[in-house]
């Protein structure tokens, strides 16, 4: 891909199977399922009359769940392999008719969708890979309806510091990551952007989005050394992660930051939430 602002470099994602395997690991499941749990109270009441955009939706985890509760979903991703897996997931769950699979880069948003086309937008683990996150958020906000909900999930800089200090024991790198804009992704071995909560809030505010809820995702799980993780163990970990992620003193050090936002000045007639 080129270096045009707002365009996602999808070359690293051509090995989509590697990513799909990761999402089935406990770490991958926790990231996806915690993010979904955090969105639940903000889902549209009249789902069958609403549209959602899953920007950079990858293998379709969120898209399938949204379709299952009745939303019409546009899954946008720049990787054909990711979309192929997403379509298989949708077919297995019998929701293909409610999902449109759009092979395109996020930089094409202004040409693909009209203003205020969606009641809900999911932007999970996308901004880390864009050339200009501010432009991406602005373009996404443009296609969000005035009473819509925006969920964004990004890699947390503080979580990267702790990962290197606690898990890797690379204290020099941990110190560097205190102020780093980019870090190396362990799954693909390539660089990605990291954010502090203040960075994310500023991006959203500049796009006319007001944060109404914030969570940390994966506060402690990455530092566990469990040989046998049963379903019961996973459930207990999920419950504690969910509790800690809602508390600011713990969410500040989580591996990911999730913010739920609304258009500034929007009414709350279509959503459930504060």
Backbone as numpy.savetxt, mean C-alpha at the origin, in Angstrom:
# Nx Ny Nz CAx CAy CAz Cx Cy Cz
12.02 1.01 -18.49 11.19 2.19 -18.49 12.06 3.44 -18.49
11.49 4.56 -18.92 12.22 5.81 -18.94 12.21 6.47 -17.59
12.72 7.69 -17.55 12.81 8.42 -16.29 11.77 9.52 -16.18
10.71 9.46 -16.96 9.66 10.46 -16.90 9.09 10.52 -15.50
8.88 11.74 -15.00 8.38 11.92 -13.64 7.05 11.21 -13.48
6.92 10.49 -12.35 5.69 9.80 -12.02 5.58 8.42 -12.61
6.51 8.00 -13.44 6.43 6.69 -14.06 7.09 5.65 -13.16
6.42 4.57 -12.95 6.95 3.47 -12.14 7.90 2.62 -12.96
9.07 2.35 -12.41 10.02 1.44 -13.06 9.61 0.02 -12.72
8.98 -0.65 -13.67 8.45 -1.99 -13.41 9.44 -3.10 -13.75
10.63 -2.76 -14.19 11.57 -3.79 -14.64 11.91 -4.76 -13.52
11.97 -4.26 -12.29 12.32 -5.14 -11.18 11.22 -6.15 -10.86
10.00 -5.88 -11.34 8.87 -6.73 -11.00 8.55 -7.77 -12.07
9.45 -7.95 -13.03 9.17 -8.94 -14.07 9.19 -10.35 -13.50
9.91 -10.54 -12.37 9.85 -11.82 -11.68 8.71 -11.74 -10.67
7.49 -11.73 -11.19 6.32 -11.56 -10.35 6.10 -12.75 -9.42
6.57 -13.92 -9.85 6.38 -15.11 -9.01 7.09 -14.97 -7.67
8.26 -14.32 -7.70 9.00 -14.10 -6.45 8.16 -13.25 -5.49
7.53 -12.22 -6.02 6.69 -11.35 -5.20 5.46 -12.10 -4.70
4.86 -12.90 -5.56 3.68 -13.67 -5.16 4.02 -14.65 -4.05
5.20 -15.27 -4.13 5.64 -16.18 -3.07 5.82 -15.42 -1.76
6.43 -14.23 -1.85 6.62 -13.42 -0.64 5.29 -13.10 0.03
4.27 -12.78 -0.75 2.98 -12.41 -0.17 2.32 -13.55 0.57
2.77 -14.78 0.32 2.22 -15.94 1.03 2.99 -16.26 2.30
4.13 -15.60 2.51 4.89 -15.80 3.74 4.18 -15.07 4.88
4.47 -15.41 6.14 3.85 -14.68 7.25 4.08 -13.18 7.18
5.29 -12.75 6.79 5.58 -11.32 6.69 4.73 -10.67 5.61
4.63 -11.32 4.45 3.82 -10.78 3.37 2.35 -10.75 3.72
1.87 -11.82 4.34 0.47 -11.87 4.76 0.15 -10.76 5.76
1.04 -10.58 6.73 0.80 -9.55 7.74 0.70 -8.17 7.12
1.61 -7.87 6.20 1.57 -6.56 5.56 0.25 -6.34 4.86
-0.18 -7.30 4.06 -1.41 -7.16 3.29 -2.65 -7.17 4.18
-2.69 -8.10 5.12 -3.90 -8.28 5.92 -4.06 -7.19 6.97
-2.96 -6.71 7.54 -3.06 -5.59 8.47 -3.54 -4.33 7.75
-2.99 -4.09 6.57 -3.41 -2.91 5.80 -4.90 -2.98 5.47
-5.36 -4.17 5.10 -6.79 -4.34 4.82 -7.63 -4.10 6.06
-7.21 -4.66 7.19 -7.95 -4.48 8.44 -8.06 -3.00 8.81
-6.97 -2.25 8.58 -6.98 -0.82 8.90 -7.95 -0.03 8.03
-8.26 -0.56 6.83 -9.17 0.13 5.92 -10.64 -0.22 6.14
-10.90 -1.27 6.87 -12.25 -1.84 6.89 -13.33 -0.84 7.29
-13.09 -0.04 8.32 -14.15 0.86 8.76 -14.34 2.05 7.83
-13.48 2.18 6.84 -13.61 3.27 5.88 -14.18 2.80 4.54
-14.56 1.54 4.45 -15.11 1.02 3.20 -16.48 1.62 2.92
-16.84 1.81 1.65 -18.13 2.40 1.31 -19.30 1.58 1.84
-20.33 2.27 2.26 -21.53 1.58 2.75 -22.29 0.89 1.62
-22.44 1.59 0.52 -23.16 1.03 -0.63 -22.15 0.58 -1.67
-21.48 -0.53 -1.35 -20.35 -0.97 -2.17 -20.72 -1.19 -3.62
-21.90 -1.70 -3.88 -22.28 -2.04 -5.25 -22.42 -0.81 -6.15
-22.48 0.38 -5.55 -22.62 1.61 -6.32 -21.31 2.39 -6.38
-20.21 1.78 -5.91 -18.96 2.51 -5.78 -17.85 1.90 -6.64
-16.88 2.74 -6.96 -15.72 2.32 -7.75 -14.46 2.53 -6.94
-13.51 1.62 -7.11 -12.22 1.73 -6.44 -11.10 1.60 -7.45
-10.01 2.29 -7.20 -8.79 2.18 -8.00 -7.71 1.58 -7.12
-7.13 0.47 -7.56 -6.01 -0.16 -6.87 -4.77 0.16 -7.69
-4.08 1.24 -7.32 -2.95 1.75 -8.10 -1.68 0.99 -7.74
-1.08 0.37 -8.75 0.08 -0.48 -8.48 -0.35 -1.70 -7.70
-1.51 -2.24 -8.04 -2.14 -3.31 -7.26 -1.48 -4.66 -7.35
-0.49 -4.81 -8.20 0.29 -6.05 -8.25 -0.55 -7.29 -8.49
-0.42 -8.25 -7.59 -1.08 -9.54 -7.76 -2.55 -9.53 -7.32
-3.07 -8.36 -6.94 -4.50 -8.21 -6.79 -5.11 -8.52 -5.45
-4.33 -8.56 -4.38 -4.88 -8.89 -3.07 -6.03 -7.96 -2.70
-5.78 -6.64 -2.72 -6.82 -5.69 -2.33 -7.95 -5.66 -3.35
-7.62 -5.76 -4.63 -8.65 -5.71 -5.67 -9.67 -6.82 -5.50
-9.19 -8.03 -5.23 -10.10 -9.17 -5.06 -11.01 -8.96 -3.86
-10.45 -8.50 -2.75 -11.27 -8.27 -1.56 -12.31 -7.18 -1.79
-11.92 -6.12 -2.46 -12.87 -5.05 -2.76 -13.98 -5.56 -3.68
-13.61 -6.35 -4.67 -14.61 -6.91 -5.58 -15.55 -7.86 -4.85
-15.01 -8.60 -3.89 -15.85 -9.55 -3.16 -16.93 -8.87 -2.33
-16.70 -7.63 -1.92 -17.74 -6.94 -1.17 -18.61 -6.08 -2.09
-18.38 -6.17 -3.41 -19.29 -5.58 -4.36 -18.81 -4.37 -5.13
-17.61 -3.86 -4.85 -17.14 -2.70 -5.57 -16.72 -3.05 -7.00
-16.82 -2.07 -7.88 -16.23 -2.18 -9.20 -14.80 -1.66 -9.08
-13.83 -2.47 -9.50 -12.43 -2.16 -9.23 -11.63 -2.02 -10.53
-10.79 -1.00 -10.58 -9.80 -0.87 -11.65 -8.44 -1.17 -11.04
-7.82 -2.24 -11.49 -6.50 -2.63 -11.01 -5.47 -2.13 -12.03
-4.67 -1.17 -11.62 -3.67 -0.57 -12.50 -2.28 -1.05 -12.10
-1.55 -1.62 -13.05 -0.18 -2.05 -12.76 0.63 -2.06 -14.05
1.92 -1.77 -13.91 2.80 -1.72 -15.08 3.44 -3.03 -15.45
3.18 -4.08 -14.67 3.78 -5.38 -14.93 2.73 -6.36 -15.46
2.95 -6.86 -16.65 2.02 -7.83 -17.22 2.00 -9.12 -16.40
3.15 -9.51 -15.87 3.20 -10.73 -15.06 2.37 -10.58 -13.79
2.45 -9.42 -13.15 1.64 -9.18 -11.96 0.16 -9.27 -12.30
-0.23 -8.64 -13.39 -1.64 -8.64 -13.77 -2.12 -10.03 -14.13
-1.25 -10.84 -14.70 -1.62 -12.22 -15.04 -1.95 -13.00 -13.77
-1.13 -12.83 -12.75 -1.39 -13.49 -11.47 -2.67 -12.95 -10.83
-2.85 -11.63 -10.91 -4.05 -11.01 -10.35 -5.31 -11.55 -11.01
-5.26 -11.71 -12.33 -6.41 -12.25 -13.04 -6.71 -13.69 -12.59
-5.67 -14.48 -12.39 -5.85 -15.85 -11.90 -6.51 -15.85 -10.52
-6.07 -14.93 -9.65 -6.66 -14.83 -8.31 -8.13 -14.44 -8.41
-8.43 -13.49 -9.29 -9.81 -13.04 -9.46 -10.69 -14.16 -9.99
-10.16 -14.93 -10.94 -10.92 -16.05 -11.49 -11.18 -17.09 -10.42
-10.18 -17.37 -9.60 -10.35 -18.37 -8.54 -11.40 -17.94 -7.53
-11.53 -16.63 -7.32 -12.51 -16.11 -6.36 -13.81 -15.69 -7.04
-13.90 -15.89 -8.35 -15.11 -15.63 -9.13 -15.55 -14.17 -9.06
-14.59 -13.25 -9.17 -14.92 -11.82 -9.15 -14.35 -11.09 -10.38
-13.97 -11.85 -11.39 -13.35 -11.25 -12.57 -14.22 -10.18 -13.21
-15.53 -10.39 -13.19 -16.42 -9.44 -13.86 -16.45 -8.08 -13.18
-16.00 -8.00 -11.93 -16.02 -6.73 -11.21 -14.65 -6.04 -11.20
-13.66 -6.63 -11.89 -12.32 -6.03 -11.91 -11.89 -5.79 -13.35
-11.44 -4.57 -13.62 -10.83 -4.28 -14.92 -9.33 -4.23 -14.71
-8.60 -4.94 -15.55 -7.15 -5.07 -15.42 -6.48 -4.12 -16.42
-5.81 -3.12 -15.89 -5.26 -2.06 -16.73 -3.73 -2.11 -16.70
-3.14 -2.52 -17.82 -1.68 -2.57 -17.92 -1.17 -1.19 -18.31
-0.73 -0.42 -17.32 -0.27 0.94 -17.57 0.53 1.42 -16.37
1.38 2.41 -16.62 2.14 3.03 -15.54 1.29 4.10 -14.86
1.62 4.36 -13.62 0.85 5.34 -12.86 0.96 6.72 -13.47
2.02 7.00 -14.21 2.16 8.29 -14.86 1.12 8.54 -15.93
0.41 7.50 -16.34 -0.62 7.64 -17.37 -2.01 7.94 -16.78
-2.10 8.07 -15.46 -3.38 8.29 -14.81 -4.22 9.41 -15.43
-3.62 10.58 -15.66 -4.44 11.69 -16.20 -5.08 11.37 -17.54
-4.48 10.46 -18.30 -5.03 10.11 -19.61 -6.01 8.94 -19.53
-5.96 8.21 -18.44 -6.77 7.00 -18.33 -8.13 7.25 -17.68
-8.16 8.15 -16.69 -9.39 8.32 -15.91 -9.76 9.79 -15.80
-11.06 10.05 -15.77 -11.55 11.41 -15.58 -11.42 11.83 -14.12
-11.51 13.11 -13.89 -11.49 13.63 -12.52 -12.66 13.04 -11.72
-12.39 12.76 -10.46 -13.40 12.26 -9.52 -14.11 11.01 -10.02
-13.30 10.05 -10.48 -13.85 8.81 -11.00 -14.06 7.73 -9.94
-13.40 7.88 -8.78 -13.38 6.77 -7.82 -13.81 7.21 -6.42
-14.50 6.29 -5.75 -14.90 6.50 -4.36 -13.79 6.12 -3.39
-12.89 5.25 -3.84 -11.81 4.79 -2.97 -10.57 4.53 -3.82
-9.42 4.90 -3.28 -8.15 4.63 -3.97 -7.20 3.94 -3.01
-6.62 2.85 -3.47 -5.61 2.11 -2.72 -4.26 2.37 -3.38
-3.31 2.83 -2.60 -1.97 3.11 -3.10 -0.97 2.50 -2.13
-0.81 1.19 -2.21 0.03 0.47 -1.26 1.34 0.05 -1.91
2.45 0.46 -1.29 3.80 0.11 -1.76 4.00 0.50 -3.22
3.56 1.68 -3.57 3.74 2.23 -4.90 4.67 3.44 -4.89
4.48 4.34 -3.92 5.25 5.59 -3.91 6.74 5.35 -3.74
7.12 4.21 -3.15 8.54 3.89 -2.98 9.28 3.81 -4.30
8.55 3.55 -5.40 9.18 3.27 -6.68 8.96 4.38 -7.73
8.23 5.42 -7.39 7.96 6.47 -8.36 9.07 7.51 -8.36
9.29 8.13 -9.52 10.30 9.17 -9.63 9.92 10.39 -8.80
8.64 10.73 -8.79 8.16 11.91 -8.08 6.87 11.56 -7.34
6.98 11.13 -6.07 5.79 10.75 -5.32 4.75 11.86 -5.22
5.20 13.11 -5.17 4.27 14.23 -5.06 3.34 14.29 -6.28
3.92 14.09 -7.47 3.11 14.08 -8.69 2.15 12.91 -8.70
2.62 11.75 -8.26 1.77 10.57 -8.23 0.58 10.78 -7.31
0.83 11.29 -6.10 -0.26 11.52 -5.15 -1.23 12.56 -5.69
-0.71 13.61 -6.30 -1.56 14.64 -6.88 -2.47 14.07 -7.96
-1.90 13.23 -8.83 -2.69 12.64 -9.92 -3.75 11.68 -9.37
-3.40 10.94 -8.33 -4.36 10.03 -7.71 -5.49 10.82 -7.04
-5.12 11.89 -6.34 -6.14 12.71 -5.68 -7.10 13.32 -6.70
-6.61 13.61 -7.88 -7.42 14.22 -8.93 -8.55 13.30 -9.37
-8.32 11.99 -9.34 -9.36 11.05 -9.79 -10.19 10.51 -8.63
-9.97 11.04 -7.42 -10.74 10.65 -6.24 -11.91 11.61 -6.05
-13.08 11.06 -5.81 -14.25 11.89 -5.58 -14.12 12.66 -4.26
-14.86 13.75 -4.18 -14.71 14.65 -3.03 -15.12 14.01 -1.71
-15.91 12.97 -1.78 -16.27 12.27 -0.55 -15.57 10.91 -0.48
-14.45 10.78 -1.20 -13.76 9.50 -1.29 -12.69 9.29 -0.23
-12.16 8.07 -0.20 -11.15 7.66 0.78 -9.90 7.20 0.06
-8.76 7.58 0.60 -7.45 7.29 0.01 -6.62 6.54 1.05
-6.18 5.33 0.74 -5.32 4.56 1.64 -3.95 4.43 1.01
-2.92 4.86 1.73 -1.55 4.80 1.22 -0.67 4.07 2.23
0.17 3.19 1.72 1.10 2.42 2.55 2.49 2.58 1.96
3.46 2.97 2.81 4.82 3.19 2.34 5.83 2.62 3.34
7.05 2.44 2.87 8.14 1.95 3.73 8.56 3.06 4.69
8.68 2.72 5.96 9.00 3.68 7.01 10.51 3.75 7.24
11.07 4.95 7.20 12.51 5.10 7.38 12.96 4.55 8.74
12.22 4.85 9.79 12.60 4.39 11.13 12.63 2.87 11.20
11.72 2.22 10.49 11.71 0.77 10.46 12.94 0.20 9.81
13.46 0.90 8.80 14.69 0.46 8.13 15.89 0.60 9.06
15.89 1.64 9.88 16.97 1.82 10.85 17.00 0.66 11.83
15.84 0.32 12.38 15.76 -0.78 13.34 16.08 -2.12 12.70
15.63 -2.30 11.46 15.90 -3.58 10.79 17.40 -3.84 10.70
18.15 -2.82 10.31 19.60 -3.00 10.19 20.26 -3.13 11.55
19.79 -2.35 12.54 20.41 -2.37 13.87 20.11 -3.65 14.62
18.87 -4.12 14.53 18.44 -5.27 15.34 18.59 -6.59 14.58
18.11 -6.62 13.35 18.08 -7.89 12.61 19.39 -8.18 11.90
19.94 -7.16 11.21 21.15 -7.39 10.43 22.42 -7.14 11.22
22.33 -6.34 12.26 23.53 -6.01 13.03 24.49 -5.11 12.28
24.00 -4.43 11.26 24.84 -3.51 10.49 24.60 -2.10 11.05
25.33 -1.76 12.11 25.06 -0.51 12.82 25.50 0.71 12.02
26.49 0.54 11.17 26.89 1.65 10.31 25.79 1.99 9.33
25.21 0.95 8.72 24.11 1.18 7.79 22.88 1.72 8.52
22.64 1.24 9.73 21.52 1.73 10.53 21.66 3.23 10.76
22.87 3.67 11.06 23.12 5.10 11.27 22.89 5.89 9.98
23.35 5.34 8.87 23.15 6.00 7.58 21.67 6.12 7.25
20.90 5.08 7.58 19.48 5.07 7.26 18.66 6.09 8.04
19.25 6.64 9.10 18.55 7.66 9.87 18.14 8.85 9.00
18.94 9.14 7.99 18.66 10.28 7.12 18.55 9.87 5.64
18.50 8.59 5.37 18.50 8.12 3.98 17.17 8.40 3.29
17.25 8.72 2.01 16.05 8.82 1.18 15.77 7.51 0.46
16.81 6.71 0.25 16.68 5.44 -0.46 17.38 4.35 0.35
16.83 3.13 0.29 17.45 1.97 0.92 17.40 0.81 -0.08
18.07 -0.28 0.25 18.08 -1.45 -0.63 17.00 -2.43 -0.19
16.16 -2.81 -1.11 15.10 -3.77 -0.87 15.69 -5.18 -0.82
15.38 -5.92 0.24 15.98 -7.25 0.39 15.39 -8.28 -0.56
14.17 -8.07 -1.06 13.55 -9.06 -1.95 14.17 -9.05 -3.33
14.35 -7.86 -3.90 14.89 -7.75 -5.26 16.31 -7.20 -5.30
16.81 -6.72 -4.15 18.17 -6.20 -4.11 18.36 -4.89 -4.83
17.28 -4.12 -4.98 17.36 -2.83 -5.65 16.90 -1.72 -4.71
17.20 -0.48 -5.08 16.88 0.63 -4.20 15.41 1.03 -4.29
14.91 1.54 -3.17 13.56 2.08 -3.12 13.55 3.25 -2.15
12.51 4.05 -2.26 12.38 5.24 -1.43 11.81 4.89 -0.05
12.21 5.62 0.96 11.63 5.47 2.30 11.08 6.82 2.75
10.15 6.77 3.69 9.44 7.96 4.13 9.41 8.03 5.66
9.37 9.23 6.17 9.00 9.48 7.56 7.53 9.88 7.57
6.83 9.68 8.69 5.41 10.08 8.73 5.18 11.53 8.30
6.06 12.43 8.71 5.90 13.84 8.34 5.99 14.02 6.83
6.88 13.25 6.18 7.01 13.31 4.72 5.69 12.93 4.06
5.11 11.86 4.56 3.87 11.35 3.96 2.73 12.34 4.17
2.63 12.90 5.36 1.57 13.87 5.65 1.70 15.09 4.73
2.92 15.54 4.50 3.14 16.69 3.64 2.73 16.39 2.20
3.08 15.20 1.71 2.68 14.80 0.35 1.16 14.83 0.20
0.47 14.27 1.18 -0.98 14.19 1.12 -1.61 15.57 1.21
-1.09 16.40 2.11 -1.65 17.74 2.30 -1.51 18.57 1.03
-0.36 18.46 0.36 -0.15 19.23 -0.87 -1.12 18.83 -1.96
-1.63 17.60 -1.89 -2.59 17.11 -2.89 -4.03 17.34 -2.45
-4.23 18.05 -1.34 -5.58 18.32 -0.87 -6.21 17.16 -0.13
-5.37 16.31 0.48 -5.86 15.14 1.22 -5.56 15.32 2.71
-6.56 15.04 3.52 -6.44 15.19 4.97 -6.38 13.83 5.64
-5.33 13.57 6.41 -5.18 12.30 7.10 -6.19 12.20 8.23
-6.97 11.11 8.24 -7.95 10.89 9.29 -7.59 9.70 10.18
-6.62 8.90 9.76 -6.16 7.77 10.57 -4.77 7.38 10.11
-3.95 6.93 11.05 -2.60 6.46 10.70 -2.26 5.23 11.52
-1.60 4.28 10.88 -1.23 3.03 11.53 0.21 2.66 11.16
0.85 1.95 12.06 2.09 1.28 11.73 1.77 -0.15 11.34
2.49 -0.67 10.38 2.27 -2.05 9.91 3.57 -2.84 10.09
3.50 -3.92 10.84 4.63 -4.78 11.22 5.58 -4.03 12.15
5.17 -3.95 13.40 5.97 -3.27 14.43 7.09 -4.17 14.94
6.77 -5.43 15.26 7.75 -6.30 15.92 8.01 -7.60 15.20
7.14 -7.98 14.27 7.23 -9.31 13.68 8.58 -9.62 13.05
9.17 -8.64 12.38 10.42 -8.87 11.65 11.58 -9.28 12.54
11.44 -9.09 13.86 12.54 -9.39 14.77 12.30 -10.67 15.55
11.26 -11.41 15.20 10.99 -12.69 15.83 11.83 -13.79 15.17
12.09 -14.81 15.93 12.80 -15.98 15.41 12.00 -17.22 15.79
10.91 -17.43 15.07 10.02 -18.55 15.38 10.20 -19.64 14.34
10.56 -20.82 14.80 10.76 -21.94 13.87 9.43 -22.50 13.38
8.44 -22.52 14.26 7.15 -23.11 13.90 6.05 -22.09 14.18
5.51 -21.50 13.11 4.45 -20.51 13.25 3.12 -21.18 12.89
2.35 -21.55 13.88 1.05 -22.18 13.65 0.02 -21.11 13.32
-1.17 -21.56 12.90 -2.25 -20.62 12.64 -2.60 -19.84 13.90
-2.57 -20.53 15.05 -2.87 -19.87 16.31 -1.82 -18.81 16.64
-0.56 -19.13 16.38 0.51 -18.17 16.61 0.34 -16.95 15.72
0.03 -17.20 14.46 -0.17 -16.09 13.52 -1.32 -15.20 13.98
-2.41 -15.78 14.43 -3.56 -15.01 14.89 -3.20 -14.13 16.08
-2.39 -14.68 16.98 -1.98 -13.91 18.15 -1.06 -12.77 17.75
-0.14 -13.05 16.83 0.76 -12.01 16.34 -0.04 -10.92 15.62
-0.99 -11.34 14.80 -1.81 -10.38 14.07 -2.55 -9.46 15.04
-3.13 -10.04 16.08 -3.90 -9.24 17.04 -3.01 -8.21 17.74
-1.82 -8.63 18.16 -0.93 -7.70 18.84 -0.39 -6.65 17.88
-0.03 -7.08 16.65 0.44 -6.11 15.65 -0.64 -5.06 15.38
-1.88 -5.49 15.28 -2.98 -4.57 15.01 -3.13 -3.56 16.15
-3.00 -4.03 17.38 -3.12 -3.16 18.54 -1.97 -2.16 18.60
-0.75 -2.65 18.43 0.42 -1.77 18.51 0.45 -0.78 17.36
0.04 -1.23 16.17 0.08 -0.35 15.01 -0.83 0.85 15.12
-1.84 0.77 15.99 -2.76 1.89 16.19 -2.26 2.87 17.23
-1.17 2.54 17.92 -0.64 3.40 18.98 0.59 4.15 18.46
0.58 5.48 18.53 1.64 6.28 17.92 3.05 5.92 18.38
3.21 5.57 19.67 4.55 5.29 20.17 5.14 4.02 19.55
4.28 3.12 19.07 4.75 1.92 18.41 4.74 2.05 16.89
3.71 2.71 16.36 3.62 2.84 14.91 4.81 3.62 14.35
5.42 4.46 15.15 6.54 5.28 14.68 7.74 4.45 14.27
7.84 3.21 14.78 9.01 2.37 14.46 8.64 1.17 13.60
7.43 1.13 13.09 6.99 0.00 12.27 7.71 -0.01 10.93
7.70 -1.15 10.26 8.34 -1.25 8.95 7.60 -0.43 7.89
6.29 -0.26 8.07 5.50 0.48 7.09 4.60 1.48 7.81
4.30 2.58 7.11 3.34 3.57 7.57 2.12 3.46 6.66
0.94 3.42 7.27 -0.29 3.47 6.50 -1.11 4.67 6.94
-1.50 5.49 6.00 -2.36 6.64 6.28 -3.66 6.49 5.51
-4.76 6.82 6.17 -6.06 6.89 5.53 -6.42 8.37 5.45
-6.76 8.83 4.26 -7.02 10.25 4.07 -8.31 10.46 3.28
-8.83 11.66 3.40 -10.00 12.08 2.63 -9.67 13.39 1.94
-10.41 13.67 0.90 -10.27 14.97 0.25 -10.58 16.07 1.26
-9.79 17.12 1.32 -9.98 18.21 2.26 -11.37 18.81 2.10
-12.07 18.91 3.25 -13.40 19.50 3.23 -14.48 18.56 2.75
-14.15 17.26 2.57 -15.14 16.32 2.05 -16.16 15.96 3.10
-17.36 15.60 2.65 -18.38 15.09 3.56 -18.11 13.63 3.84
-18.79 13.05 4.83 -18.57 11.64 5.18 -19.81 10.81 4.91
-20.60 11.21 3.94 -21.89 10.54 3.71 -21.74 9.14 3.16
-20.60 8.82 2.52 -20.50 7.53 1.87 -19.55 6.57 2.58
-18.90 7.03 3.64 -17.90 6.17 4.26 -18.18 6.02 5.74
-17.62 4.95 6.28 -17.73 4.71 7.70 -16.36 5.03 8.30
-16.34 5.86 9.29 -15.06 6.22 9.89 -15.18 7.51 10.65
-14.07 7.95 11.26 -14.13 9.16 12.07 -14.30 10.39 11.20
